[in-house]
Amino acid sequence: MSGAHDGTTDKRVAAVTGAAQGLGAEIAERLALDGFSLVLLDLQEAGLERTKKHIESVVPGIDILTAAVDLSEESAVSASFATIDTHFGRLDALVNTAGGSGTAQVRSLDDVTADVWRKVLDNNLTSAFLCSREAVPLMLRHSYGRIVMFSSAVANGLSGPSGTVGARLPYAASKAAVNGLTKQLAKDLGTTGITVNSVSPGLVLPDEGRVRASFEALSNEAQAATRAAIPLGRTGTGTEIAAAVAYLVSEPAGFTSGCILAVDGAAT
Ligand SMILES: NC(=O)c1ccc[n+]([C@@H]2O[C@H](COP(=O)([O-])OP(=O)(O)OC[C@H]3O[C@@H](n4cnc5c(N)ncnc54)[C@H](O)[C@@H]3O)[C@@H](O)[C@H]2O)c1
């Protein structure tokens, strides 16, 4: 963990997982511009430092704590949230962006090893469960909190070319489970002041990151076919995803809970 000072703060604090690159990095920047102090969590330490430096250049003086951890490891997640408590003394929002379908282009059922299956579920589902379980007690202290999960249009199954999606069977299963996690936790926390929602993107190309790299590696024809298969005729942007998250973590979104918000160009 690295950060600027210890203590408590009057500013709202948001923890963003998967913040080393891609959508998580863009969401973190948007929340910083909206006035949140930040906790950035990810496996990739160098990426976290890149995101932190960039945001500090956009919002000078912002307090940012980083933690390079595997968020599917129970003890590492507990330790990270204990440090958040020591450093900030509060947590207002948790954005569970960490996840993805991996880089292995696993297509047929026979090729899905148990290791790949577990890894994809760990990265997308277990990480969101563990982080939410640690965040809720901090939020309950003030009877206020906003939890945003990350699902995917692929939760409904994906036919035809897989484009940027790696291991799509466990990925679809994990994101469908994220939808269940979202809906059940929203009901369980109903009267607490904590809302739980999910953003469900279609194909979105962040400014940088794994998904943009794999999309750009496709042939021009494959890229055009992928765009044409989206009713709006184009891929989404990180800015559009971050705007959805910014709404769901805002105070006026208090009556929105248990919602799976599709941001997918009408793909589902
Ligand atoms: N980009 C898209 O088109 C798209 C579409 C639908 C859903 N999503 C979802 O949105 C989220 C962000 O996607 P992205 O495009 O930024 O992907 P990305 O692969 O660029 O970034 C995901 C980040 O999560 C981190 N991560 C994964 N497992 C982790 C773990 N166990 N512990 C700590 N960090 C971990 C990775 O290190 C990486 O930095 C993911 O949950 C993804 O499934 C993305």
The ligand as an SDF file (V2000), in Angstrom:
LIG
                    3D

 44 48  0  0  0  0  0  0  0  0999 V2000
  -14.0950   -3.4660  -22.2500 N   0  0  0  0  0  0  0  0  0  0  0  0
  -15.1900   -4.1320  -22.5790 C   0  0  0  0  0  0  0  0  0  0  0  0
  -15.5830   -4.2090  -23.7370 O   0  0  0  0  0  0  0  0  0  0  0  0
  -16.0150   -4.8060  -21.5050 C   0  0  0  0  0  0  0  0  0  0  0  0
  -17.2610   -5.3250  -21.8630 C   0  0  0  0  0  0  0  0  0  0  0  0
  -18.0450   -5.9260  -20.8990 C   0  0  0  0  0  0  0  0  0  0  0  0
  -17.5890   -6.0180  -19.6000 C   0  0  0  0  0  0  0  0  0  0  0  0
  -16.3690   -5.5230  -19.2930 N   0  0  0  0  0  0  0  0  0  0  0  0
  -15.9300   -5.6570  -17.8960 C   0  0  0  0  0  0  0  0  0  0  0  0
  -15.4710   -4.4090  -17.4260 O   0  0  0  0  0  0  0  0  0  0  0  0
  -14.3880   -4.6030  -16.5110 C   0  0  0  0  0  0  0  0  0  0  0  0
  -13.1670   -3.8230  -16.9710 C   0  0  0  0  0  0  0  0  0  0  0  0
  -12.8280   -4.2280  -18.2930 O   0  0  0  0  0  0  0  0  0  0  0  0
  -11.5490   -3.6410  -19.0480 P   0  0  0  0  0  0  0  0  0  0  0  0
  -11.8910   -3.5560  -20.4750 O   0  0  0  0  0  0  0  0  0  0  0  0
  -11.0340   -2.4340  -18.3700 O   0  0  0  0  0  0  0  0  0  0  0  0
  -10.5180   -4.8850  -18.8450 O   0  0  0  0  0  0  0  0  0  0  0  0
   -8.9530   -4.9090  -18.6120 P   0  0  0  0  0  0  0  0  0  0  0  0
   -8.5450   -6.3310  -18.8040 O   0  0  0  0  0  0  0  0  0  0  0  0
   -8.2670   -3.8610  -19.4390 O   0  0  0  0  0  0  0  0  0  0  0  0
   -8.7800   -4.5020  -17.0700 O   0  0  0  0  0  0  0  0  0  0  0  0
   -9.1680   -5.3500  -16.0330 C   0  0  0  0  0  0  0  0  0  0  0  0
   -8.2610   -5.0960  -14.8370 C   0  0  0  0  0  0  0  0  0  0  0  0
   -8.6620   -5.9630  -13.7710 O   0  0  0  0  0  0  0  0  0  0  0  0
   -7.4990   -6.4430  -13.1150 C   0  0  0  0  0  0  0  0  0  0  0  0
   -7.7810   -7.7080  -12.4400 N   0  0  0  0  0  0  0  0  0  0  0  0
   -8.3200   -8.8250  -12.9880 C   0  0  0  0  0  0  0  0  0  0  0  0
   -8.3880   -9.7940  -12.0660 N   0  0  0  0  0  0  0  0  0  0  0  0
   -7.8940   -9.2780  -10.9050 C   0  0  0  0  0  0  0  0  0  0  0  0
   -7.6910   -9.7930   -9.5950 C   0  0  0  0  0  0  0  0  0  0  0  0
   -8.0020  -11.0620   -9.2770 N   0  0  0  0  0  0  0  0  0  0  0  0
   -7.1660   -8.9740   -8.6520 N   0  0  0  0  0  0  0  0  0  0  0  0
   -6.8140   -7.7030   -8.9600 C   0  0  0  0  0  0  0  0  0  0  0  0
   -6.9890   -7.1600  -10.1900 N   0  0  0  0  0  0  0  0  0  0  0  0
   -7.5140   -7.9490  -11.1440 C   0  0  0  0  0  0  0  0  0  0  0  0
   -6.4670   -6.5980  -14.2410 C   0  0  0  0  0  0  0  0  0  0  0  0
   -5.1460   -6.6180  -13.7370 O   0  0  0  0  0  0  0  0  0  0  0  0
   -6.7650   -5.3960  -15.1260 C   0  0  0  0  0  0  0  0  0  0  0  0
   -5.9840   -4.2820  -14.7780 O   0  0  0  0  0  0  0  0  0  0  0  0
  -14.1660   -6.1120  -16.4230 C   0  0  0  0  0  0  0  0  0  0  0  0
  -14.8930   -6.6340  -15.3170 O   0  0  0  0  0  0  0  0  0  0  0  0
  -14.7570   -6.6160  -17.7210 C   0  0  0  0  0  0  0  0  0  0  0  0
  -15.1570   -7.9660  -17.6510 O   0  0  0  0  0  0  0  0  0  0  0  0
  -15.5630   -4.9240  -20.1990 C   0  0  0  0  0  0  0  0  0  0  0  0
  1  2  1  0
  2  3  2  0
  2  4  1  0
  4  5  1  0
  4 44  2  0
  5  6  2  0
  6  7  1  0
  7  8  2  0
  8  9  1  0
  8 44  1  0
  9 10  1  0
  9 42  1  0
 10 11  1  0
 11 12  1  0
 11 40  1  0
 12 13  1  0
 13 14  1  0
 14 15  2  0
 14 16  1  0
 14 17  1  0
 17 18  1  0
 18 19  2  0
 18 20  1  0
 18 21  1  0
 21 22  1  0
 22 23  1  0
 23 24  1  0
 23 38  1  0
 24 25  1  0
 25 26  1  0
 25 36  1  0
 26 27  1  0
 26 35  1  0
 27 28  2  0
 28 29  1  0
 29 30  1  0
 29 35  2  0
 30 31  1  0
 30 32  2  0
 32 33  1  0
 33 34  2  0
 34 35  1  0
 36 37  1  0
 36 38  1  0
 38 39  1  0
 40 41  1  0
 40 42  1  0
 42 43  1  0
M  CHG  2   8   1  16  -1
M  END
$$$$
